[in-house]
Amino acid sequence: MPDAAVLKGTKDGYEIVVDENANVADVFASLRKLLNSLKTQTASTHPQTISFDVYTGMRLWSANDRSKIEKLFADYSDFSVHKITSDVITKEQSNQMLEQLSVHVVDKIIRNGQEERIQGDVLFLGKVHEGGKLLVSGNIYVLGDVKGIIQAGTPDFEDKMIIGDVHNAQQVRIGEQFEILDDTKREMNSGTVIYVNDLHVLDYGNVEDLKQINPKFFNQIGGVING
């Protein structure tokens, strides 16, 4: 019967591959056997702690079982777990990914002191009052009225954009970059693109130049811009 846990070398270090079809007891017995063997082999050749990635294939281990794996490794002072990965995700993670990929149409009023946080891209049709905040993890397409603070790429994604007229905004942010618009008096229109340039500062362009501004996004939307 093959071992339920096998050591493999990768370009990034060491990986322990767990048989996704083996029962839990066999996996833990195989892990302990493997670690005992490695402890004997590496006692004099690796004075520092060796960190392993544990890969579980198409099997998603529970938080309790993952904790047991880490506790097993804790019995060996020379070894540690770097991360435990699989090819499957939880329902919660799946929902989060779908939310990130979707475009949310938001038509609401965000008043002074209020903060609206949204995952994914947003088509904004509402109004952000002065002192209100619209914080989005993806891109923002503005067709509404923004007089408060607007941020794309929350908290630190600098590859996102704000498209539209936000000249009345108090502040625009993309990732960790920001600009107070009260001090700039910039001219904008519905085709204005706000983005982070190669120097990691906010820059302004036109939607007609989107291919140069963000080639990846331009290709995602089919490479066509209708002016």
C-alpha positions in Angstrom: 0.0 0.0 0.0 1.6 3.4 -1.0 2.3 6.0 1.6 -0.5 8.5 2.2 2.0 11.3 2.4 4.9 11.7 0.0 7.8 14.3 0.0 8.5 16.2 -3.3 11.1 18.8 -4.1 10.0 22.0 -5.8 11.7 25.1 -7.0 10.5 26.9 -3.9 11.5 24.2 -1.4 9.8 21.1 -0.1 6.2 19.9 -0.6 4.4 17.1 1.1 1.6 15.7 -1.1 -1.2 14.0 0.8 -3.2 11.2 -0.8 -6.7 12.8 -1.3 -8.4 9.4 -1.1 -6.7 8.1 2.0 -8.5 8.1 5.4 -7.4 10.6 8.0 -5.8 8.1 10.3 -3.6 6.7 7.5 -2.6 10.3 6.5 -1.5 11.2 10.0 0.4 7.9 10.4 2.1 8.4 7.1 3.0 12.0 8.0 4.6 10.9 11.3 6.5 8.1 9.5 7.8 10.6 6.9 8.8 13.2 9.5 10.6 10.6 11.7 12.5 9.5 8.6 13.4 13.0 7.6 14.5 13.9 11.2 17.0 11.1 11.0 18.3 12.0 7.6 18.6 15.8 8.2 19.9 15.8 11.8 23.4 16.8 10.8 22.9 18.4 7.4 20.2 21.0 8.1 20.9 23.1 11.2 18.0 25.4 10.5 14.2 24.7 10.5 12.8 23.2 7.3 9.4 24.6 6.2 7.0 22.4 4.2 4.0 23.2 2.0 1.3 20.5 2.5 -0.8 19.9 -0.6 -4.1 18.0 -0.2 -5.3 17.8 -3.9 -9.0 17.6 -4.4 -9.7 17.2 -0.7 -10.5 20.2 1.5 -9.4 19.6 5.1 -11.5 21.0 7.9 -10.0 23.7 10.2 -9.8 21.1 13.0 -7.8 18.6 10.8 -5.6 21.4 9.5 -4.9 22.3 13.1 -4.0 18.7 13.9 -1.5 18.7 11.0 0.2 21.8 12.5 0.2 20.2 16.0 1.8 17.1 14.5 4.6 19.2 13.0 5.0 21.0 16.4 6.4 17.7 17.7 9.4 18.2 15.5 11.5 21.2 16.3 13.4 21.1 13.0 10.2 21.2 10.8 7.3 23.6 10.3 4.3 24.0 8.0 4.5 27.0 5.7 1.0 26.5 4.2 -1.7 23.9 3.5 -3.2 24.1 0.1 -5.7 22.2 -2.0 -7.4 22.4 -5.5 -10.8 23.1 -3.9 -12.3 26.1 -2.1 -15.0 26.6 0.4 -18.5 27.9 -0.5 -17.6 31.1 1.3 -14.4 31.6 -0.7 -16.4 30.8 -3.9 -19.0 33.4 -3.1 -16.2 36.0 -2.4 -14.6 35.2 -5.8 -17.9 35.6 -7.6 -18.5 38.8 -5.8 -15.1 40.1 -6.8 -15.8 39.3 -10.5 -19.2 40.8 -10.7 -20.2 44.4 -11.5 -22.5 45.8 -8.9 -25.0 48.5 -9.9 -25.2 50.9 -7.0 -27.9 53.6 -6.9 -28.0 55.0 -3.4 -27.2 58.1 -1.4 -24.1 58.0 0.8 -24.4 60.8 3.4 -21.9 62.7 5.5 -20.2 60.2 7.9 -21.5 57.1 6.1 -19.1 54.6 4.5 -20.1 52.1 1.8 -17.7 49.2 1.1 -18.2 46.9 -1.9 -16.3 44.0 -3.3 -15.8 43.8 -7.1 -16.4 46.4 -9.8 -19.1 49.1 -9.3 -21.3 51.1 -11.7 -22.2 54.0 -9.4 -25.5 55.8 -10.2 -26.1 57.4 -6.9 -24.7 60.3 -4.9 -21.9 60.6 -2.4 -22.4 63.6 -0.1 -19.4 65.6 1.2 -18.0 63.6 4.1 -19.3 60.3 2.7 -17.1 57.5 1.4 -17.5 55.0 -1.4 -14.7 52.3 -1.0 -14.6 49.6 -3.8 -12.1 46.7 -4.2 -12.4 46.8 -8.0 -12.9 49.5 -10.7 -15.6 52.2 -10.4 -17.6 53.6 -13.3 -19.2 56.9 -12.2 -22.5 58.1 -13.7 -23.7 59.6 -10.4 -22.6 62.6 -8.4 -19.6 62.3 -6.1 -18.8 65.1 -3.6 -17.2 63.0 -0.9 -14.3 60.4 -1.0 -14.2 57.7 -3.6 -11.7 54.9 -3.7 -11.1 52.1 -6.2 -8.7 49.2 -5.5 -9.4 49.0 -1.7 -7.3 48.5 0.2 -4.1 48.4 -1.9 -4.8 47.3 -5.5 -3.1 49.9 -7.8 -4.2 48.3 -11.0 -7.8 49.5 -10.6 -9.4 52.6 -12.2 -12.0 55.2 -11.7 -13.8 56.1 -14.9 -16.1 59.1 -15.1 -16.6 62.7 -13.9 -15.6 63.1 -10.2 -14.4 66.7 -10.3 -16.6 67.6 -7.3 -15.1 64.9 -5.1 -13.2 65.8 -2.0 -10.6 63.1 -2.6 -10.0 60.3 -5.0 -8.0 57.2 -4.1 -6.7 54.1 -5.9 -5.1 51.6 -3.7 -2.9 53.6 -1.3 -2.5 56.6 -3.7 -4.7 59.6 -3.3 -5.3 63.2 -4.3 -7.3 66.0 -2.8 -9.2 67.5 -5.7 -10.2 70.7 -4.0 -6.6 71.8 -4.6 -6.3 70.8 -8.2 -9.5 72.1 -10.0 -9.1 69.4 -12.7 -11.4 69.4 -15.7 -13.1 66.1 -16.2 -16.0 64.5 -18.1 -17.7 61.1 -18.3 -14.7 59.7 -20.3 -12.0 60.6 -17.8 -9.9 57.7 -16.5 -8.1 58.0 -13.2 -5.3 55.4 -12.7 -2.0 54.8 -11.0 0.9 55.3 -13.5 4.3 53.6 -13.6 5.7 56.1 -11.1 3.0 55.0 -8.6 1.2 58.3 -8.6 -2.4 59.1 -9.7 -2.7 60.1 -13.3 -5.5 61.2 -15.6 -6.4 60.2 -19.1 -9.3 59.6 -21.5 -11.2 56.4 -22.1 -10.1 56.5 -25.7 -6.6 55.9 -24.5 -7.5 52.9 -22.3 -5.5 50.5 -24.4 -2.3 52.3 -23.4 -3.4 53.1 -19.8 -4.5 49.5 -18.9 -3.9 47.0 -21.7 -5.1 44.0 -19.6 -8.4 45.7 -18.8 -8.8 46.8 -22.4 -8.4 43.2 -23.6 -10.9 42.0 -21.0 -13.6 44.2 -22.4 -13.0 43.0 -25.9 -10.6 45.7 -27.1 -13.4 48.0 -28.2 -14.1 51.5 -26.9 -17.2 53.3 -28.1 -16.7 57.0 -27.7 
